[in-house]
Amino acid sequence: MVSELTKESLRLDLAVAKAEIVKFIRTTLKKAGKVGVVLGLSGGVDSSTVAALCVSALEAKNVMGLIMPSSITRSEDVEDAKFIAKMLGIEHEIIKITPLEEAFSNLCHHYGQTDRIATGNVTPRVRMTILYYHANSLNRLVVGTGNKSELVIGYYTKYGDGGVDILPIGDLYKTQVRKLAEYLGIPKSIIHKVPTAGLWAGQTDEDEIGVKYDVLDLILHGLMELRMKPMEIARQLEIPVDTVNRVLAMMQRSEHKRQPPPIAKISWKKVGR
């Protein structure tokens, strides 16, 4: 029997989803012996949702949000991040990373002359370093804000925003995160903001991925949970099969991001006396 792909396919019991994530955060923190969490606040729906879930799990006093604007960060994103921090009542700091960008460019003289992805990936890795400094010094965990849509196609920076201790919304597709955000009371202006990783000026997630999240999530659901063939997914969604195959290729190419580094296997020989 062929499954049917519609928006209803990804419908969640939001109360159950929240309860499961809250329990996950509490359990993971207790096992790690930490007293709280640190996360980056970008002013977007993912980080806002994760911050709200952390407050539900741990209380506001145990959650710290770091707002880390770069040279291309929009002022409205900083304001949205500040708004979320104040709305949730969590401690927050604004750490401008432009001086670190400048120092990096002075140290690496070809900085900015290579492709823009290599250059753009520097800022997420700088932010990861700042997050871990705070987490280490305060005995906390670094909470990631990646969602399932981006994790499974590798749309994140390895050892940047992918360098975290836990991923509370890592099993939720982007469209599901938006629904959960609404349930948690995140402002609609943030929920429906055009998503961007802020890798370069004018960059947007959907333009770079090449597929709208509404379609991407159904493609991924068809491939992963329903085990459907690309041709059947394309037929049901009324899209070119090349689009499905492109998503499948992104999943395959980014597999190394989701695995620990491979280790060379050495053949040991007994040493005679």
PAMI-891831 format. One record per residue: x negated, y negated, z of N, C-alpha, C, O in turn; residue in three letters. Coordinates in steps of 0.05 Angstrom, whole numbers, padded with zeros to 5 digits, always signed. Atoms other than C-alpha are relative to their C-alpha. Layout:
XYZXYZXYZXYZALA/...
This chain:
-00017+00024+00000+00000+00000+00000-00018-00025+00000-00035-00028+00017MET/+00016+00025+00002-00029-00068-00021+00011-00020+00019+00035-00026+00020VAL/-00008+00021-00019-00027-00121+00033+00006-00026-00014-00004-00030-00037SER/-00008+00026+00012+00003-00189+00020-00016-00022+00013-00016-00025+00038GLU/+00016+00023-00010-00041-00251+00027+00017-00025-00001+00022-00036-00023LEU/-00014+00026-00002-00002-00312+00051-00011-00014+00024-00027-00004+00039THR/+00008+00015-00024-00012-00366+00103+00008+00014+00026-00005+00011+00046LYS/-00009-00015-00023+00027-00322+00150-00019+00023+00008-00018+00033+00031GLU/+00019-00021-00006-00028-00270+00145-00019-00007+00022-00029+00011+00037SER/+00019+00009-00020-00071-00312+00191+00013-00012+00024+00000-00026+00040LEU/-00014+00011-00023-00018-00330+00241-00009+00012+00026-00013+00036+00028ARG/+00010-00009-00026-00040-00326+00314+00020-00005+00022+00037-00023+00020LEU/-00013+00007-00025-00008-00322+00382-00020-00018+00014-00040-00009+00026ASP/+00019+00020-00010-00043-00386+00405-00005+00002+00030-00027-00002+00039LEU/+00004-00003-00029-00031-00374+00479-00018+00023+00006-00035+00021+00024ALA/+00017-00023-00004-00063-00306+00475-00029-00006-00009-00048+00001+00005VAL/+00027+00007+00009-00122-00332+00434-00014-00018+00020-00038-00013+00026ALA/+00013+00017-00020-00135-00387+00485-00008+00016+00025-00030+00013+00034LYS/+00006-00016-00024-00131-00338+00543-00024+00018-00004-00041+00022+00014ALA/+00022-00018+00005-00179-00289+00510-00027-00016-00002-00047-00006+00008GLU/+00024+00016+00002-00230-00344+00494-00009-00010+00028-00032-00010+00034ILE/+00006+00009-00027-00225-00373+00564-00013+00022+00017-00033+00017+00031VAL/+00011-00023-00014-00238-00304+00594-00028+00006-00010-00046+00012+00006LYS/+00027-00005+00012-00297-00294+00546-00021-00020+00011-00043-00012+00018PHE/+00018+00021-00009-00329-00360+00567-00008+00005+00030-00031+00005+00037ILE/+00004-00005-00028-00321-00345+00641-00017+00025+00005-00036+00024+00021ARG/+00015-00026-00004-00347-00273+00636-00028-00003-00009-00047+00006+00004THR/+00027+00003+00011-00407-00292+00593-00017-00017+00019-00040-00011+00023THR/+00015+00018-00018-00427-00349+00640-00008+00015+00026-00030+00012+00035LEU/+00005-00015-00025-00421-00304+00701-00023+00021-00004-00040+00023+00013LYS/+00020-00020+00006-00463-00249+00669-00028-00012-00002-00048-00001+00006LYS/+00026+00014+00005-00517-00299+00650-00010-00014+00025-00033-00022+00026ALA/+00009+00013-00025-00519-00328+00721-00004-00030-00003-00021-00042+00010GLY/+00003+00028+00005-00510-00399+00695+00023-00016+00014+00044-00005+00021LYS/-00020+00016-00015-00472-00457+00727+00018-00017-00017+00037-00029-00008VAL/-00016+00016+00018-00444-00490+00666-00009+00002-00029-00025+00020-00036GLY/+00006-00001+00029-00449-00504+00591-00007-00027-00011+00001-00048+00000VAL/+00007+00024+00015-00477-00555+00543+00008+00005-00029+00004+00026-00039VAL/-00007-00003+00028-00450-00567+00473-00003-00027-00014-00002-00048-00001LEU/+00002+00024+00016-00459-00617+00417+00028-00009-00008+00045+00008-00017GLY/-00025+00012+00009-00400-00663+00403-00004-00016-00025-00018-00036-00025LEU/+00003+00014+00026-00394-00685+00331+00023-00018-00007+00021-00034-00025SER/-00024+00015+00007-00325-00716+00332+00018+00016-00019+00038+00005-00028GLY/-00016-00016+00017-00298-00659+00290+00017+00020+00015+00016+00021+00039GLY/-00020-00018-00012-00244-00607+00302-00013+00023+00014-00003+00032+00036VAL/+00012-00023-00012-00291-00549+00318-00012-00006+00027-00005+00008+00047ASP/+00013+00006-00026-00332-00582+00373+00021-00010+00020+00018-00005+00044SER/-00021+00010-00018-00270-00616+00401+00016+00023+00012+00022+00023+00036SER/-00014-00023-00010-00234-00550+00406-00016+00017+00020-00005+00025+00040THR/+00018-00015-00018-00293-00514+00438-00003-00015+00026-00002-00002+00048VAL/+00003+00015-00025-00301-00570+00489+00025+00003+00017+00024+00007+00041ALA/-00025-00003-00015-00227-00565+00508+00002+00028+00012+00012+00031+00034ALA/-00001-00027-00010-00233-00489+00515-00019+00004+00024-00013+00017+00043LEU/+00020-00002-00022-00295-00496+00559+00011-00013+00025+00007-00003+00047CYS/-00012+00013-00023-00258-00545+00604+00022+00017+00013+00024+00019+00037VAL/-00021-00018-00010-00200-00496+00610-00013+00023+00015-00001+00033+00034SER/+00013-00023-00013-00249-00441+00629-00016-00007+00025-00016+00008+00044ALA/+00020+00005-00021-00298-00477+00674+00005-00026+00016-00010-00030+00035LEU/-00005+00026-00012-00269-00545+00695-00020-00020-00013-00042-00013-00021GLU/+00015+00021+00014-00295-00611+00668-00028-00004+00012-00047-00011-00003ALA/+00026+00006-00013-00352-00618+00719-00022+00019-00009-00045+00012-00006LYS/+00020-00020+00008-00387-00557+00690-00005-00001-00031-00018+00017-00041ASN/+00003+00002+00029-00384-00580+00617-00014-00027-00007-00005-00048+00002VAL/+00014+00024+00010-00433-00629+00585+00000-00002-00030-00006+00018-00043MET/+00000+00004+00028-00425-00658+00516-00022-00019-00009-00024-00041+00002GLY/+00021+00017+00011-00484-00687+00477+00009-00010-00027+00015+00006-00045LEU/-00006+00013+00026-00469-00736+00421-00026-00009-00012-00040-00026+00000ILE/+00027+00004+00011-00530-00738+00375+00001-00011-00028-00005+00004-00047MET/-00001+00012+00027-00521-00786+00317-00027-00002-00014-00047-00008-00001PRO/+00024+00003+00016-00572-00786+00261+00002-00026-00016+00020-00042-00011SER/+00000+00025+00016-00588-00841+00211+00024-00002-00018+00030-00023-00028SER/-00023+00001+00019-00528-00821+00168+00026+00007+00014+00047+00008+00000ILE/-00025-00005-00014-00477-00806+00222+00019-00024-00001+00010-00046+00004THR/-00020+00021+00002-00413-00846+00213+00008-00010+00028+00010+00006+00046ARG/-00007+00011-00026-00395-00893+00270+00027+00011+00010+00030+00014+00034SER/-00025-00010-00009-00324-00866+00271-00002+00028+00012+00014+00036+00029GLU/+00005-00026-00011-00351-00796+00285-00010-00002+00029-00002+00013+00046ASP/+00010+00005-00028-00388-00822+00346+00023-00009+00018+00025+00001+00041VAL/-00023+00010-00016-00325-00858+00370+00019+00023+00006+00030+00025+00028GLU/-00017-00023-00005-00284-00794+00361-00012+00019+00021+00003+00029+00037ASP/+00013-00017-00020-00335-00754+00400+00002-00012+00028+00007+00002+00047ALA/-00002+00013-00026-00335-00805+00456+00029+00002+00010+00033+00006+00034LYS/-00028-00002-00007-00259-00804+00456+00007+00027+00012+00020+00030+00033PHE/-00005-00027-00009-00257-00728+00464-00013+00004+00027+00000+00016+00045ILE/+00014-00003-00026-00308-00730+00521+00016-00014+00022+00019-00003+00044ALA/-00015+00014-00020-00267-00782+00558+00027+00012+00004+00037+00014+00027LYS/-00026-00013-00002-00201-00747+00543-00002+00025+00018+00016+00030+00034MET/+00003-00025-00015-00228-00682+00573-00013-00005+00027-00013+00012+00045LEU/+00012+00007-00026-00264-00718+00630-00027+00013+00004-00035+00018+00027GLY/+00026-00013-00003-00332-00686+00616-00023-00020-00001-00020-00041-00013ILE/+00025+00016+00001-00401-00715+00626-00010+00000-00029-00010+00021-00042GLU/+00010+00000+00027-00430-00738+00561-00023-00021-00002-00025-00040+00013HIS/+00023+00018+00005-00493-00772+00534-00001-00004-00030+00005+00013-00046GLU/+00005+00007+00028-00508-00807+00468-00030-00001-00003-00044-00018+00009ILE/+00029-00001+00005-00577-00789+00443-00005-00004-00029+00001+00014-00045ILE/+00005+00006+00028-00596-00822+00378-00026+00014-00009-00047+00011+00003LYS/+00023-00016+00008-00642-00775+00340-00016-00013-00023-00034-00001-00034ILE/+00015+00014+00022-00665-00826+00287-00030-00002+00006-00045+00003-00013THR/+00029+00001-00005-00733-00836+00322-00014+00027-00005-00037+00027-00014PRO/+00012-00026+00005-00745-00761+00318-00001+00006-00030-00019+00018-00040LEU/+00001-00003+00029-00726-00761+00244-00024-00015-00012-00038-00005-00029GLU/+00022+00016+00010-00776-00817+00232-00027+00012+00008-00045+00012-00009GLU/+00025-00013-00008-00830-00781+00272-00006+00024-00017-00028+00029-00025ALA/+00003-00024+00017-00818-00718+00232-00009-00008-00028-00027+00005-00040PHE/+00007+00009+00027-00823-00756+00166-00029-00010+00000-00043-00008-00021SER/+00028+00009-00001-00889-00787+00189-00019+00023+00003-00042+00023-00007ASN/+00017-00024-00005-00916-00719+00210-00002+00017-00026-00023+00026-00033LEU/-00001-00016+00024-00894-00682+00147+00004-00019-00024+00026-00029-00029CYS/+00000+00022+00020-00911-00728+00089+00017+00006-00025+00023-00012-00040HIS/-00018-00007+00022-00869-00690+00038+00029+00000+00009+00047+00008-00007HIS/-00027+00001-00011-00807-00699+00082+00017-00018-00018+00010-00040-00024TYR/-00018+00016+00017-00749-00722+00038-00007+00002-00029+00009-00006-00046GLY/+00008-00003+00028-00786-00705-00026+00008+00027-00011+00008+00032-00035GLN/-00009-00027+00008-00763-00633-00027+00030-00001-00005+00042-00022-00005THR/-00029+00000+00004-00692-00610-00039+00015-00010+00025+00004-00007+00047ASP/-00014+00013-00022-00639-00644+00004+00009+00020+00021+00015+00011+00044ARG/-00009-00020-00020-00618-00579+00039-00023+00003+00020-00018+00004+00044ILE/+00023-00003-00019-00688-00570+00069-00002-00025+00018-00007-00022+00042ALA/+00001+00025-00016-00688-00643+00091+00024-00002+00019+00021-00009+00042THR/-00023+00002-00016-00617-00640+00116+00001+00019+00023+00013+00013+00044GLY/+00001-00019-00021-00631-00579+00158-00017-00008+00024-00016+00005+00045ASN/+00017+00009-00022-00681-00617+00200+00017-00010+00024+00012-00003+00047VAL/-00015+00012-00022-00628-00654+00240+00015+00021+00017+00015+00018+00042THR/-00012-00021-00017-00589-00592+00263-00020+00014+00018-00014+00021+00040PRO/+00020-00013-00016-00654-00562+00287-00011-00018+00022-00018-00009+00044ARG/+00007+00019-00021-00672-00625+00324+00021+00000+00022+00015+00000+00046VAL/-00022-00001-00020-00604-00624+00358-00001+00026+00017+00004+00025+00041ARG/+00002-00025-00015-00614-00551+00377-00021-00002+00022-00017+00008+00044MET/+00021+00003-00020-00679-00569+00412+00009-00017+00024+00003-00011+00047THR/-00010+00018-00021-00645-00625+00451+00021+00015+00018+00020+00013+00042ILE/-00020-00015-00015-00587-00579+00471-00013+00020+00019-00005+00023+00042LEU/+00013-00020-00017-00634-00525+00497-00017-00013+00021-00020-00001+00043TYR/+00014+00014-00021-00675-00575+00535+00019-00005+00023+00012+00000+00047TYR/-00020+00006-00021-00613-00597+00573+00010+00026+00014+00012+00028+00038HIS/-00010-00025-00012-00588-00525+00582-00021+00012+00018-00014+00022+00040ALA/+00021-00011-00016-00655-00501+00608-00004-00015+00026-00007-00003+00048ASN/+00005+00017-00023-00664-00559+00656+00023+00000+00020+00020-00006+00043SER/-00024+00001-00017-00593-00554+00683+00012+00027+00006+00033+00029+00018LEU/-00009-00028-00004-00586-00478+00685+00027+00005-00013+00046+00014+00001ASN/-00025-00003+00015-00532-00477+00632-00004+00016-00025-00027+00021-00033ARG/+00001-00013+00026-00515-00441+00568+00006-00020-00022+00021-00039-00017LEU/-00007+00016+00024-00513-00473+00499+00023+00013-00014+00022+00036-00022VAL/-00024-00011+00013-00444-00464+00470+00001-00009-00029-00002-00033-00035VAL/-00002+00007+00029-00439-00461+00394+00029-00007-00008+00048+00001+00005GLY/-00026+00009+00010-00382-00491+00354+00007+00011-00027+00025+00002-00040THR/-00005-00011+00026-00385-00448+00292+00025+00017-00001+00032+00031+00018GLY/-00024-00016+00004-00321-00417+00265-00007+00024-00019-00028+00024-00031ASN/+00004-00025+00016-00313-00350+00228-00004-00006-00029-00020+00007-00042LYS/+00002+00007+00029-00304-00382+00159-00029-00006-00007-00039+00003-00027SER/+00027+00009+00006-00373-00414+00163-00021+00021+00007-00041+00023-00006GLU/+00020-00020-00009-00409-00358+00200-00003+00022-00021-00025+00030-00027LEU/+00002-00024+00018-00392-00303+00150-00010-00007-00028-00019+00011-00042VAL/+00012+00007+00026-00413-00343+00089-00027-00014+00003-00039-00022-00016ILE/+00026+00012-00006-00475-00371+00123-00001-00030-00002-00022-00041-00007GLY/-00001+00029+00002-00452-00443+00122-00008-00013+00027+00009-00025+00040TYR/+00011+00012-00024-00495-00465+00180-00031+00001-00002-00041+00016-00020TYR/+00029+00001+00001-00568-00479+00194-00012+00021+00018-00007+00021+00042THR/+00014-00021-00016-00610-00420+00217-00018-00014+00020-00035-00031+00013LYS/+00015+00012-00021-00641-00439+00284+00006-00030+00003-00009-00046+00014TYR/-00011+00027-00004-00601-00504+00281+00026+00002+00015+00026+00009+00038GLY/-00026-00004-00013-00527-00504+00295+00006+00030+00003+00025+00037+00017ASP/-00003-00029-00004-00534-00428+00290-00016+00010+00024-00013+00033+00032GLY/+00016-00008-00023-00583-00428+00349+00015-00006+00026+00011-00028+00037GLY/-00017+00005-00024-00535-00420+00408+00000+00026+00017-00010+00047+00009VAL/-00002-00023-00018-00520-00373+00466+00027+00014-00003+00028+00039-00003ASP/-00026-00013+00004-00445-00361+00455+00016-00015-00021+00011-00039-00026ILE/-00016+00012+00021-00394-00374+00400+00030+00005+00006+00041+00025-00003LEU/-00028-00005-00008-00324-00381+00430+00020+00002-00023+00039+00017-00021PRO/-00020+00000+00022-00288-00394+00363-00012+00015-00024-00002+00012-00046ILE/+00013-00015+00022-00333-00348+00322+00017+00021-00013+00009+00031-00035GLY/-00018-00020+00012-00276-00300+00309+00026-00013-00011+00045+00001-00017ASP/-00023+00014+00010-00227-00354+00286-00007-00014-00027-00027-00028-00028LEU/+00004+00014+00025-00222-00378+00214+00006-00030+00004+00020-00038+00023TYR/-00003+00029-00003-00223-00454+00203+00029-00008+00002+00036-00025+00019LYS/-00029+00008-00001-00148-00458+00190+00012+00009+00027+00031-00004+00036THR/-00010-00009-00027-00136-00419+00255-00010-00019+00022+00004-00025+00041GLN/+00011+00019-00019-00181-00467+00293+00017-00025+00000+00022-00037+00021VAL/-00017+00024+00002-00139-00525+00268+00026+00004+00015+00036-00014+00029ARG/-00025-00006-00014-00076-00492+00295-00005+00001+00030+00011-00009+00046LYS/+00006-00001-00029-00109-00478+00362-00006-00027+00011+00002-00034+00033LEU/+00006+00027-00008-00134-00549+00365+00025-00016+00006+00028-00031+00025ALA/-00026+00014-00004-00063-00575+00357+00013+00010+00026+00024-00006+00041GLU/-00011-00012-00024-00040-00527+00412-00013-00011+00025+00000-00015+00046TYR/+00015+00010-00023-00095-00554+00458+00003-00031+00003-00008-00042+00023LEU/-00005+00028-00003-00074-00626+00446-00022-00018-00012-00024-00042-00006GLY/+00020+00016+00014-00132-00649+00402+00015-00019-00019+00033-00010-00033ILE/-00014+00019+00017-00111-00713+00364+00000+00009-00029-00019+00020-00039PRO/-00002-00009+00028-00086-00700+00293-00020-00014-00018-00028-00003-00038LYS/+00020+00014+00017-00134-00753+00266-00026+00015-00001-00041+00013-00020SER/+00024-00017-00001-00191-00707+00287+00004+00027-00014-00013+00036-00029ILE/-00006-00026+00012-00157-00643+00266-00001-00001-00030-00011+00018-00043ILE/-00003+00002+00029-00145-00667+00195-00022-00017-00013-00020-00024-00036HIS/+00023+00015+00012-00210-00706+00186-00014+00018-00020-00016+00042-00017LYS/+00015-00016+00020-00249-00685+00124-00026+00011+00014-00042-00005+00023VAL/+00023-00012-00014-00301-00636+00153-00026-00005-00015-00028-00002-00039PRO/+00026+00004+00012-00374-00651+00142-00021+00009+00020-00018+00005+00045THR/+00023-00009-00018-00439-00621+00170-00019-00023+00004-00038-00021+00020ALA/+00018+00023-00003-00472-00690+00162-00028+00005-00008-00047-00006+00003GLY/+00027-00007+00009-00531-00661+00124-00012-00023-00017-00036-00026-00017LEU/+00008+00024+00016-00534-00722+00077+00024-00018-00004+00047-00009+00000TRP/-00021+00020+00003-00494-00784+00062+00021+00010-00020+00014+00017-00042ALA/-00022-00007+00018-00426-00768+00031+00005+00030-00002+00023+00038-00017GLY/-00003-00029+00002-00433-00693+00042+00026+00009+00014+00033-00001+00036GLN/-00023-00012-00012-00369-00654+00056-00002+00031-00002-00014+00041-00020THR/+00002-00030-00001-00362-00580+00075+00013+00013-00025+00000+00030-00038ASP/-00015-00013+00022-00310-00562+00022-00013-00004-00027-00012+00013-00044GLU/+00014+00005+00025-00348-00595-00034-00025+00017-00003-00030+00028-00025ASP/+00025-00016+00001-00412-00559-00016+00007+00030-00003-00007+00045-00018GLU/-00008-00029+00002-00377-00491-00006+00012+00006-00027+00008+00027-00038ILE/-00013-00004+00026-00337-00501-00069+00028+00012+00000+00039+00018-00021GLY/-00026-00012-00004-00272-00474-00041+00013-00014+00023+00000-00019+00044VAL/-00015+00011-00023-00218-00506+00003+00003+00021+00022+00005+00045+00016LYS/-00002-00019-00022-00214-00475+00072+00026+00016-00001+00026+00040+00007TYR/-00025-00015+00002-00141-00456+00061-00002+00024-00017+00009+00045-00012ASP/+00005-00022+00019-00163-00412+00003-00022+00018+00010-00020+00042+00009VAL/+00023-00015-00010-00230-00391+00032+00008+00020+00022+00000+00043+00021LEU/-00008-00018-00023-00198-00363+00095+00016+00024-00009+00012+00046+00002ASP/-00016-00023+00010-00149-00320+00056-00018+00019-00016-00014+00044-00015LEU/+00019-00017+00014-00205-00295+00011-00016+00017+00020-00018+00042+00016ILE/+00016-00014-00020-00247-00276+00072+00017+00021+00015+00008+00043+00020LEU/-00018-00019-00014-00188-00244+00107+00006+00025-00018+00006+00047-00009HIS/-00004-00022+00019-00174-00203+00044-00024+00018-00002-00021+00043-00003GLY/+00024-00015+00003-00246-00181+00038-00007+00015+00025-00015+00039+00024LEU/+00010-00011-00025-00261-00168+00111+00020+00018+00015+00014+00041+00021MET/-00019-00014-00016-00199-00147+00149+00017+00020-00016+00023+00042-00008GLU/-00018-00016+00016-00156-00120+00093-00014+00018-00020-00001+00036-00032LEU/+00016-00017+00018-00212-00089+00051+00011+00000-00028+00012+00021-00041ARG/-00012+00002+00027-00180-00113-00013-00022-00004-00021-00044-00014-00015MET/+00018+00004+00022-00214-00114-00081+00001-00029-00009+00023-00041-00008LYS/+00000+00028+00009-00235-00182-00109+00022-00006-00021+00034-00027-00020PRO/-00020+00005+00021-00188-00174-00169+00028-00002+00012+00044-00019+00003MET/-00026+00001-00013-00128-00161-00124+00004-00026+00016+00025-00039+00016GLU/-00001+00025-00015-00145-00221-00080+00005-00023-00020+00022-00041-00015ILE/-00003+00021+00020-00151-00265-00142+00028+00000-00011+00040-00022-00015ALA/-00028-00002+00011-00084-00240-00169+00020-00012+00019+00037-00027+00012ARG/-00019+00010-00020-00047-00254-00104-00002-00030+00005+00018-00043+00008GLN/+00004+00028-00006-00077-00322-00092+00001-00017-00025+00000-00042-00024LEU/-00001+00014+00025-00073-00340-00166-00024-00019-00004-00021-00042-00011GLU/+00026+00014+00004-00146-00361-00170-00018+00017-00018-00013+00041-00020ILE/+00019-00016+00016-00203-00339-00216-00014+00020+00017-00022+00015+00040PRO/+00015-00020-00015-00236-00275-00195-00029-00009+00005-00041+00001+00024VAL/+00027+00011-00004-00302-00312-00202-00002-00014+00026-00023-00014+00039ASP/+00000+00014-00026-00283-00353-00141-00003+00020+00023-00018+00015+00041THR/+00003-00021-00021-00274-00290-00099-00028+00012-00001-00040+00016+00021VAL/+00027-00012+00002-00339-00261-00125-00021-00020+00010-00042-00011+00021ASN/+00019+00019-00011-00375-00326-00108+00000+00000+00030-00022-00002+00042ARG/-00001-00002-00029-00351-00322-00036-00013+00025+00009-00028+00025+00029VAL/+00013-00026-00007-00372-00249-00033-00030-00002-00002-00044+00009+00015LEU/+00029+00004+00004-00441-00269-00059-00011-00016+00023-00033-00011+00032ALA/+00009+00016-00023-00447-00322-00004-00002+00017+00025-00021+00014+00040MET/+00001-00018-00023-00431-00269+00048-00025+00018-00001-00038+00021+00019MET/+00023-00019+00003-00484-00222+00020-00027-00015+00003-00045-00004+00016GLN/+00025+00014+00000-00538-00275+00011-00007-00010+00029-00031-00013+00035ARG/+00005+00012-00027-00530-00301+00083-00002+00021+00021-00002+00015+00045SER/+00001-00021-00020-00533-00233+00117-00023-00003+00019-00021+00004+00043GLU/+00024+00003-00017-00603-00248+00143+00005-00020+00023-00008-00018+00043HIS/-00006+00019-00022-00574-00306+00184+00014+00013+00024+00012+00004+00046LYS/-00016-00013-00021-00530-00259+00223-00014+00024+00013-00002+00038+00030ARG/+00015-00023-00010-00583-00207+00238-00026-00010+00014-00036-00031+00007GLN/+00026+00007-00011-00645-00210+00283-00022+00004-00021-00018+00019-00040PRO/+00022-00003+00020-00711-00217+00245-00009+00029-00003-00012+00043+00017PRO/+00009-00028+00004-00732-00151+00214-00029+00004+00011-00046-00014+00009PRO/+00026-00007-00011-00791-00117+00247-00013+00023-00016+00000+00043-00021ILE/+00014-00021+00015-00843-00077+00209-00004+00025+00018-00012+00023+00041ALA/+00003-00025-00014-00844-00004+00230-00028+00011-00005-00037+00014-00028LYS/+00028-00010+00002-00914+00023+00245-00002+00029+00007+00010+00038+00026ILE/+00004-00029-00005-00934+00096+00241-00024+00003+00020-00047-00003+00013SER/+00021-00003-00020-00972+00112+00305-00013+00028-00003+00000+00048-00007TRP/+00015-00025+00002-01026+00165+00302-00014+00005+00027-00024-00013+00040LYS/+00014-00006-00025-01054+00201+00362-00030-00004-00003-00042+00005-00023LYS/+00029+00005+00001-01124+00180+00378-00013+00023+00015-00008+00027+00038VAL/+00014-00022-00013-01169+00239+00392-00021-00009+00020-00032-00031+00018GLY/+00020+00007-00020-01215+00240+00452-00028+00008-00010-00048+00004+00004ARG/
